[in-house]
Amino acid sequence: MTDTVTSHGATIVVEGVSKQYGDAFAVRAVDLTMAPGECVAMVGHNGAGKSSLIKLMLGLTTPTEGRIRVLGGDPASAAASHIRRQVGFLPESVAFHPSMTGRETLDFYAKLKGVPRTGNDALFERVGLEPAAVKRRVGTYSKGMRQRLALAQALLGGPKVLFLDEPTTGLDPALRQSFYEIVRDLRDAGTTVLLCSHALTELEGQADRVVVMSRGRKVADGSLATLRSLAQLPIRIRLTMPDGSVIETTCANDDKVAAVRRATCAMDCKGGVDVTDIEIVQPSLDDMYAHFLRREAAE
Ligand SMILES: Nc1ncnc2c1ncn2[C@@H]1O[C@H](COP(=O)(O)OP(=O)(O)OP(=O)(O)O)[C@@H](O)[C@H]1O
């Protein structure tokens, strides 16, 4: 255990945290723990409380109730500069000065963060910004180049905790792919990564855990497998016939073998038709997200 990890081995501990603005709750009684090397996706509608929770974990605001520990300390305390130096943040929209070059921009942020700029070339290489691009003014950058620069800014100082708010908005599929490759490398190297996104389908396969927020509350938290088993949503089975037609049936996950048997038997009885393909479609993250929101609304 290092001094940057709490006694539970977690890098982030959020306990019973609420944040009120006037009478309105932006965040309500949230508990959340994250471990080193864990990538968590936080999803929720506009206004669900995701950014408010990130601001609390960054120490930019303080909880109305509850306690937050990041890397073993209170991120909002005056003495937390050593914590903040180990935390990276990629905000939803980053506005760099258009007349500064990529290099000048990263040097500026390195100075703000109090980390040496000697590692900046390696950072540019890591995020895929070519040396020629680094010398250009940011005003001439494409959206993808700006986002790469924004990621380089978030990676300054080799953060142990990284918050990424809607990191892939506006990026083409190839860039998204390379972005998630970088995130995977960071996670494998032990960085705790929290990813906020509306692009739910894209998050499948990227995150170890999914946290669903709704109206300031955490309404679900678990791996996709755990959320699937909690939601108990039906799976879809698609059977392709020799003539190319598709028969679709739904059933509980535990019942899929019996359901295929029932469906093929029914066809046999009708004249012995072979099945050329079977596809089992698990509920998507979108389906589960909708389920947990419906359940929360009904409570
Ligand atoms: N500084 C503030 N003053 C007053 N209300 C606020 C403030 N910050 C957030 N809120 C309110 O708290 C709620 C949660 O907002 P928040 O920005 O955290 O949601 P979000 O999930 O990040 O949404 P989005 O996906 O649109 O970014 C909203 O109702 C918002 O209006």
The ligand as an SDF file (V2000), in Angstrom:
LIG
                    3D

 31 33  0  0  0  0  0  0  0  0999 V2000
  -23.3350   25.5360  -10.2740 N   0  0  0  0  0  0  0  0  0  0  0  0
  -24.5920   25.0770  -10.3290 C   0  0  0  0  0  0  0  0  0  0  0  0
  -25.6220   25.8260   -9.8580 N   0  0  0  0  0  0  0  0  0  0  0  0
  -26.8830   25.3750   -9.8810 C   0  0  0  0  0  0  0  0  0  0  0  0
  -27.2550   24.1590  -10.3520 N   0  0  0  0  0  0  0  0  0  0  0  0
  -26.2900   23.3760  -10.8480 C   0  0  0  0  0  0  0  0  0  0  0  0
  -24.9190   23.7790  -10.8580 C   0  0  0  0  0  0  0  0  0  0  0  0
  -24.1790   22.7790  -11.4000 N   0  0  0  0  0  0  0  0  0  0  0  0
  -25.0650   21.8060  -11.7280 C   0  0  0  0  0  0  0  0  0  0  0  0
  -26.3140   22.1580  -11.3990 N   0  0  0  0  0  0  0  0  0  0  0  0
  -27.5250   21.3570  -11.6010 C   0  0  0  0  0  0  0  0  0  0  0  0
  -27.2770   20.0610  -11.1220 O   0  0  0  0  0  0  0  0  0  0  0  0
  -27.8690   19.0860  -11.9650 C   0  0  0  0  0  0  0  0  0  0  0  0
  -26.8090   18.0950  -12.4400 C   0  0  0  0  0  0  0  0  0  0  0  0
  -25.9920   18.7770  -13.4040 O   0  0  0  0  0  0  0  0  0  0  0  0
  -24.6920   18.1130  -14.0220 P   0  0  0  0  0  0  0  0  0  0  0  0
  -24.0510   19.1620  -14.9020 O   0  0  0  0  0  0  0  0  0  0  0  0
  -23.8680   17.5300  -12.9610 O   0  0  0  0  0  0  0  0  0  0  0  0
  -25.3210   16.9450  -14.9160 O   0  0  0  0  0  0  0  0  0  0  0  0
  -24.6100   16.0540  -16.0200 P   0  0  0  0  0  0  0  0  0  0  0  0
  -25.0580   14.6550  -15.7560 O   0  0  0  0  0  0  0  0  0  0  0  0
  -23.1640   16.2960  -16.0460 O   0  0  0  0  0  0  0  0  0  0  0  0
  -25.2720   16.5730  -17.3610 O   0  0  0  0  0  0  0  0  0  0  0  0
  -24.6220   16.7030  -18.8570 P   0  0  0  0  0  0  0  0  0  0  0  0
  -24.6120   15.3090  -19.3940 O   0  0  0  0  0  0  0  0  0  0  0  0
  -25.6010   17.5790  -19.5440 O   0  0  0  0  0  0  0  0  0  0  0  0
  -23.2640   17.3020  -18.7280 O   0  0  0  0  0  0  0  0  0  0  0  0
  -28.5650   19.8290  -13.0870 C   0  0  0  0  0  0  0  0  0  0  0  0
  -29.9280   19.9700  -12.7460 O   0  0  0  0  0  0  0  0  0  0  0  0
  -27.8580   21.1690  -13.0840 C   0  0  0  0  0  0  0  0  0  0  0  0
  -28.7260   22.1890  -13.5190 O   0  0  0  0  0  0  0  0  0  0  0  0
  1  2  1  0
  2  3  1  0
  2  7  2  0
  3  4  2  0
  4  5  1  0
  5  6  2  0
  6  7  1  0
  6 10  1  0
  7  8  1  0
  8  9  2  0
  9 10  1  0
 10 11  1  0
 11 12  1  0
 11 30  1  0
 12 13  1  0
 13 14  1  0
 13 28  1  0
 14 15  1  0
 15 16  1  0
 16 17  2  0
 16 18  1  0
 16 19  1  0
 19 20  1  0
 20 21  2  0
 20 22  1  0
 20 23  1  0
 23 24  1  0
 24 25  2  0
 24 26  1  0
 24 27  1  0
 28 29  1  0
 28 30  1  0
 30 31  1  0
M  END
$$$$
